[in-house]
Amino acid sequence: MNAWLVRDAATGRVLASRVRRADRWLERTLGFLPRSALGMDEGLWIPRCRAVHTLGMRVPLDVVFVDRDGRVVRIEAAVAAGRWHVGEPRAHAVVEFAAGFAAANALAVGSVLALEPAVSASR
């Protein structure tokens, strides 16, 4: 399973514990398209990406653009379905969360996010 978590690099606090990393074409293409609801602990980290669309989406998203170091360079809050393009040329990755995630976690431009493998409790 593709299990990751997103942590605030400054505080060490886990922000989202159910994160998928979209490395493959199909994962990147589908993203959250099939979903009709998202939990506040879910996310989709899309590496090597500077733009997304929300065509066909059923839920609004907070779209967070991060540079190569995980530093937030732009946040688009509550992006509604039907947008052709939401992008940021300085981004190295895009992270999608449920609408309201950025505000609830006090994310701002300059915050640093760390993507880490989730460690199973059964190990």
N, C-alpha and C positions, 0 to 999 in steps of 0.2 A: 504494500500500500504506500501511497505517496503522502506520508504524514509529516507535517512540518509545524512549527510554531513561529510566531512573530513576537519579538521581544523589543521593548524600548531599550536601546543600547546604553542610554545614560543611567537609567534607574535599575535595569535588569528585570523590570516587571513584564510578565507575559501579557501581551495585548490580545492575542488571538491564538487559540490552542488547536484549532481545526483548520489548518491551512493546506491547500494543495499547491504544488509547484507545477506550472504548466510548461513542461519542456518539449512535449511532442505536439505535432501539428493538430491532432484531433483534440487534445486537451485545451490548446490555445483557441481553437475554433469554437468549441462548445462552451467553455468557461462555465458561467452560471446560467446560460440560456435555458436549460431544462428546468430550472428551479423556480418555484412560485413563492418561496420565502427563504430568507437567510437568517441565521443566528448571528448575534453580535460577536461570537467567538470564531466565526468562519472567515476565511479569506482565500484569495487566489493570487499567487505571486507569479507574474508573467515576465521571465527574464528576457533580455535582449528585445525590449519593446518600448516604443515611444508614444504609441497611440492605440486607442481602443474605440469600439463603437458599441452602442446599446440597442442596435436594431434587433427586434424580436425579444428583447428582455421583458420580463414580467415584474421585476422589482427594481426600485431605484438603487443606485450604488454610490458609495464614496470611492472616488478614484484617486489614488495616491501615486504620484510619480516620484521615483527615487533615483539618485545618481549611482554611480558604480560603488560608492561607499555606503549606500543605504540611506543617505541624507535626503530628506524630503525636499524636493524642489518646487512642487506644486500640489495643491489639493483641490479637486473638484468635488464639492459636496452635493449629495442627493441628485446625481445625474439621472435624469428620467429616461425611460425607454424611447427609442426612436432617433437617438443622436447618431449622425453619420460619422462624426469624428470628434474625439476628445483626445488632445495630444499635447506633448511637451517635448521640444527638441533636445533639451538638456537631460532627459531621462535615460536611464539605462534599463529600468524595469518599471512595470506598472503593477500596483497592488490594488485589488478590488475588495471592498468590504461592504457590508450592509450600510444603507444610508443611516447617518447619525454616528457611525463608528468614530470618525475623526474627532468630532466634538466631544463625544463621551470619553475619549482617551486623551484629550488635550493635545492632539497632533497639530503641529504647525510647521511651516516652512523652516527648515533647519533641524527639526527632530531627526534622529537617526534610528532606523529600524534594522533589526538583525533577524535574518531568516535562519532558523536552526532546525535540524532534524528533531522530531518529537521522539522522546525515549519512552518505549513501552514499559508500563509498570510490571508486566509479567516477566521481564527479563531478569 
